[in-house]
Amino acid sequence: MEGALQTAARLHSWDQSYSRYFSHTSCNGRTFTQRASAQGTSAFGEIIASGQSSPSAAVSAWMGSTSGHCDIIMNGGYTRTGVGYAQAPGGGRLWTGMFR
């Protein structure tokens, strides 16, 4: 676990929650690499999830994904991670994982 990646992931989950969107691109146009850089680190992969009720449910969704989420998690070249969570108004849950 890397603190700077965790902060970047938490802030992205919070931003998606607060601004009510779901995307790898922030509502201000920043990419995950730019968000990591703003925290003084770098990132080579990002995964997001919405609606899962627990951390294990989010991980299960990522591991069962056919759109590359599992590939990012299982990439042996990534040695650092940060995970963020936010609960949206009305109860929706948003999860972000960042890797390098």
C-alpha atoms as one frame of an Amber mdcrd trajectory, in Angstrom:
protein
   0.000   0.000   0.000   1.327   3.426  -0.913  -0.054   6.457   0.902   0.126
   8.853  -2.064  -1.711   6.408  -4.345  -4.281   5.830  -1.617  -4.864   9.573
  -1.322  -5.248   9.925  -5.103  -7.705   6.991  -5.157  -9.712   8.336  -2.215
  -9.931  11.781  -3.766 -11.130  10.343  -7.080 -13.808   8.270  -5.348 -14.887
  11.349  -3.405 -14.912  13.541  -6.537 -17.060  11.037  -8.429 -19.425  10.884
  -5.464 -19.633  14.637  -4.921 -19.852  15.531  -8.628 -22.121  12.584  -9.473
 -20.243  10.958 -12.332 -18.532   7.612 -12.947 -15.443   7.717 -15.144 -11.691
   7.257 -15.207 -11.504  10.843 -16.430 -12.243  13.411 -13.728 -14.978  15.938
 -14.348 -12.209  18.548 -14.803 -10.563  16.384 -17.487  -7.679  14.958 -15.438
  -6.499  11.409 -16.041  -5.451   8.972 -13.331  -1.788   9.677 -14.151  -2.365
  13.389 -13.572  -4.205  12.715 -10.302  -1.326  10.528  -9.090   1.219  13.163
 -10.100  -0.700  15.766  -8.085  -0.052  13.564  -5.025   3.669  13.289  -5.790
   3.649   9.780  -7.240   2.951   7.966 -10.503   0.355   5.412 -11.557   0.256
   2.914 -14.397  -3.264   1.548 -13.930  -6.609   2.418 -12.375  -9.802   0.498
 -11.722 -13.142   1.881 -10.557 -16.365   0.300  -9.360 -19.766   1.597  -8.378
 -22.539   0.198  -6.238 -20.853  -2.713  -4.478 -21.810  -2.907  -0.823 -18.445
  -3.999   0.600 -14.734  -4.089  -0.240 -14.945  -7.822  -0.968 -17.864  -7.250
  -3.359 -15.874  -4.579  -5.227 -12.857  -6.890  -5.517 -15.082  -9.748  -6.696
 -16.548  -7.489  -9.389 -13.068  -6.438 -10.515 -11.796 -10.020 -10.568 -14.787
 -11.138 -12.626 -14.506  -8.247 -15.059 -13.803  -8.868 -18.721 -12.800  -5.250
 -19.372  -9.263  -5.425 -17.991  -9.797  -4.870 -14.270  -8.585  -8.354 -13.339
  -5.586  -7.944 -15.659  -4.559  -4.778 -13.827  -4.910  -6.399 -10.387  -2.976
  -9.508 -11.448  -0.175  -7.618 -13.231   2.972  -8.762 -11.433   4.791  -5.615
 -12.551   2.702  -3.466 -10.239   4.184  -3.428  -6.743   2.317  -0.500  -5.172
  -1.393   0.167  -4.777  -3.815   2.585  -3.219  -7.550   2.068  -2.757 -10.193
   4.689  -2.162 -13.875   4.620  -1.237 -16.649   7.177  -0.999 -20.355   6.958
  -0.351 -22.438   9.140  -2.635 -25.450  11.123  -1.498 -28.345   8.691  -1.559
 -26.159   5.735  -0.645 -24.223   4.816  -3.808 -20.711   3.512  -3.186 -17.701
   4.317  -5.366 -14.403   2.424  -5.296 -11.081   3.339  -6.927  -7.870   1.333
  -7.100  -4.619   2.789  -8.437  -1.476   0.827  -9.219   2.201   1.296 -10.054
